Amino acid sequence: MLGILIVLLSSFVLSFHNITVRVLFAEHLVLGLFLLGGYVKPDLPNSFLLMFMRMLLVVPLMAFLAPKLYPSAWKECINLFNRDRRDVLVQAFGCGVLMFVYVATLYVAIGLIPTGIAMTLFFTYPIFTALLAWQFFGDRPTLFRWIVMGIILVGSALTIPQSTPTQNNYAIAIGILASVGSGVVYALYTVIAQKCFEKLHPIPFTWISFATTLLLSGVSLLFWQLPYNNLAWTPLWIGGIFSGLVSFLGHILNNIGIRAIGATAASIIGSSSPALTALVAWIVIHETLNAIQILGIGIVTLGIALLSGERAVIKRSHHPN
């Protein structure tokens, strides 16, 4: 029971990271009391900036905690530079590049379309993970999995927002493409990570991914002319530090939850993340959705839970004891 609560708490905490990004990109009345946000435009250069500010906190923090969480963390990192371990180093670095891409595109999506919808479309990634697993590992989807993937696609279609006086169809289309594209890249990230975990512990792997994201976001800022002198640095840093802290806490809680109840059970509970994000966004920034969109989020959440549940059944059938 405690493990279930920890995973739910992880999803709840991570939803605040997404909402913080949304507020930094678009002005909202937070908790009905404070008019905050709209400090930068929702585009790639500003996504790189927010990512850099977030990772500037998370990378040193994880570097400090990594040996406490896994004593051999730094030894494994150093060993990756041995000739016989270069392939693992390339895989870990490649996952860092993919993390950089999926986070940047997801930030753009959150800035352009409602947070709950952006996360729902992102959470279609299990479909792409299943297809990639079929391609790379020969894990052919069952009939049940094909049906559930169809259900998820129908639910995603129902969440697509309509144009408003403040947002045109072009911006919405970019937001939708960014959400789905982020999910595709994340699916590739999970497939490569699964292969990498056979030879590298998740703690040093995650730190390498974070450090790579910090490096790439910093380098990317050198190629974009941002109006640094005109930015509202104080609220940006406050938002960046807060989002970094809640993101780090959310990942730690999720890892504790996985250890307590297992990855499959945690993924089933974690499927509530889109619905939970939509709920928290409604409470905190009064982000409303229509009945069809709420239904779509519910269908996607159910579909993700069914996919995760199927994996649990298959695993139990292979290991009945």
N, C-alpha and C positions, 0 to 999 in steps of 0.2 A: 504493500500500500504506500509506503514511504517513497519507494522508487517511482511509482506512478505520479505522486505529487511533485517530486523533484523534476521530472520531465515536463509536466504541465507548467511548473514554475519557470523552467528554462524557456519554453515557448512564450510565456507571458513576458518575461524579461526581454527577450529578443524582439518582441513586437514594439517595445519602446525605442529600440535602436532604429527600426524602420520609420516610426512616427517622427522621431527626431530629424531624420533625413528629410522627410516630407515637409516639416516645419521650416527647416533651413532653406528649402527651395520655394515654398509658397506660404504666404501670410495666412495665419489661422487664429481664431479666438481660442486659446488654450484654457481648458477647464471652465470656459465661459467667463473668464476673469481677465486674462492677459492677451493683448493683441501682439502676437510675435510672428517672426518669420519673414520669408521672402528676401533673404539677404543675398542670395546668388541665383542665377538662372539655372534651370535644370538642363544642363548640357554636359558633354563629355569633359571639357577642361575643368569645370567646377566639380564634377564627380571625382576627377583625379585629385583635386585639391582637398575635398572632404575625406577621401580615402587616405591620402597622405597624412592628414592631421590625425585621423583615427589610428592608423598604424604606427604613428610616431609615439603613441602611448602604449599600444598593445604589444608591439615587438619587444621593447625593453622589459615590460612587465612579465611577458611569457619567458623571456630569457632568464629572469630572476627566479621564476617559479618552476621552470622546466626540471632542474635537478632535484627539486623537492618532490615533484610529481613522478619523475622517472630518473633515478640516480645515474643511469648510464646514458642519459640524453646527449651530453656533449661528446662523450667517447664515440657514440654512433655517428654523430655529425662529422667528427674528424676522420673516422674510418671511411667515410664516403669518398674521400679524395684518394684512396688506394685504387690502383688500376683495376682490380677485380670488382670494385664497387661503383665504378663510374656510371654504369647503366642505371643504378638505383638513384644516384645523384641527379642524373639527367631527368629521370621520371619525377623526382621530387621537385626539381626546378620547373619542369614542364607544368606540373600541377599548380605551382605558384603563378606562372603566367596565365593559366586558365582561371585561377581565382581572381587575379587582377582584372581580367576581361569580364567575368560574370558579375563581379561586384560593381564595376563601373557602369555596365549596361543596366543593372538592376537599380542603381541610384537614379539613372536617367528616367527609368520607368516610374519609380516612386514619385519623382518630381512632376511627371506629366499626367498621371492618372491616379485615381484614389488608391490609397495604400493597400486596402484589403483586396482590391481587384488585381493590382500589380503582383501581390504575393500569391494570389490564387493562380494566375497565369504562370508565374514562376514555378509553382508547385506541380505543374504538368510534367516536370522533369522525369518522374518515374517512367513515363511512356518512352522517352528517349533513352533512358538508362536501360530499359528492357530491350529496345531495338539494338543498342550498342553491345549489350551483353550477348545478344544473339549473333551479332557480327563477329565479335572478338573472341567469345568463349564458347560459341556453339550452343548457348542456352536458348533453345527455341521457345517462344511464348506459347503457353497452352491456350486452348479455346477460351477458358475462363478469363485468362489475362487479356486476350484480344477484346473480349466483351467489356471488361472493366476499363480498358484503355479508351474504348469507344464512349463509355459513360463519362469518363473524365473530359474528353474532348467536347461532348455535348454540354456539360456543365460549364466548361471554360467559355464556350460560345455565348452562353446566357449571361455571363458577367460583363461582356463587352460594353463599355459606356457609350452613351450618345453624346453628340456635340452640344455644347452650351454656349451662351453669349460670351463667356470668358475663355472658352477653349474650343478651337476649331477641330475639324476632322483630321487634319494633318498632324496636329500635336497628339491627338488620341491614337492615331495609327502608329506614330513613332513610339509612343508609350507601350502599346500592345506588342509591337515587334521587339522592342527592347526587353520586355518581360519574358516573352517566349524564347527569344534568343539567349537571354541569360540562363534560362532553364536548360536549353540545349547544351550550352558550354558547361554548366554545372554537372549535367549528366555525364559528359565526357570526363570531367574532373573526378567524379566518383568512381568511374570505371578504371581509370588509371591509378587512382588512389588505392583501390581494392587490390590491384596487382602489386603496387608498391609496398603495401602493408605486409606482404609475404616475407619481405626482407628488411623492413624498417619499421620501428615502433611509431605509433601515431603521434606521440608527443614531439620528437624531433622533426617528424614529417610536417606537422602543423606549423611549427616554428619556421621551418624553411619556407613554407608557403606564405606565411605572413611577412617574413623578411623580404622575399622576392616581390610581393605586392607593394611593400614600402619602397623598395628600390625602383620598381617600374613606375609607380605613381610619381615619385620624386623626379625621375628622369623625364617623364612625360610633361611635367610642368615647365621644363626648360624649353619646350618646343611650342608653347602656347603663350600668347601675349594677354595675360589677365591684368585687369586694372587694379593691381595690388594696393595702390595708394587710396583707392575709393571703396575698398571693402570694409564691412563692419566686422573688424577682427575680433572684438571682445565677444559678441554673441556667437561668432563662428567657432572660436576656441572653446567656449563653454559647451556648445553643441557637440563639437568634435570630441572633447574629453568625455562628456556624458555618454555619447554613442559608443565610444571606445570601451568605457567601463562596463556598460550594460551588455555590449556584445561579448566581451571577454567573460563576464560573469555567466551569461547565457550558455556559452560553449562549455565552460567548466561544469555547470549544473547538468548539462546534457550528457557529458562524459560520465559524471557520477551516476546519473540515472541509467545509462547504458550498462555500467558496471553492476548496478543493483538488480535490474530486471532483464537485461539482455538487449542486443541491438534491434531485434525484430519487434519485441514488445514496445521498445522506445519509439521505433518508427511508426507504429500504429497510433500511439498516443500523440506523437509529433505531427501526425496528419491533421490535427486540430489547429495547427498554426495559422492557416489562412483565415479560418473563421474567428479565431482568437484575436488576430491582428485587426480584422474588420470591427470586432466588438470594442477593442481598446481604442481604435481610431474614432469610433462613434462617441465613446465616453470622453476622450481627452480633447479631440479637436472637432467634434461634431460633424464628422465626415459621414454623410448619409448615403445609403444605397437603396435602390428601389426593390420591390418584392421579387422581380425576376432575377436581379443580380444576387440577392440573398439566397434564392433557390439554387442558382448556379454555384455559389460558394459551397453550399451544403452538399450538392451532388459531387463536386470535385473532392471535398473532404471525405465523403463516403467512399468514393472510388480509390483514393490513396490508401484509406484504411483497409479496403478489401484486397488491394495488391499486397500490402504488408502482411495481412492475415493469411493470404495464400502461401507466402514464403514461410510463415510459422508452421502451417499445416504440413508443407513439404518437408521442412526440417524435422518435424516430429515423426513423420512417417519413415524417414531415414534413420532416426535415432529414437526408437520407441521406448527405450529404457532411460 
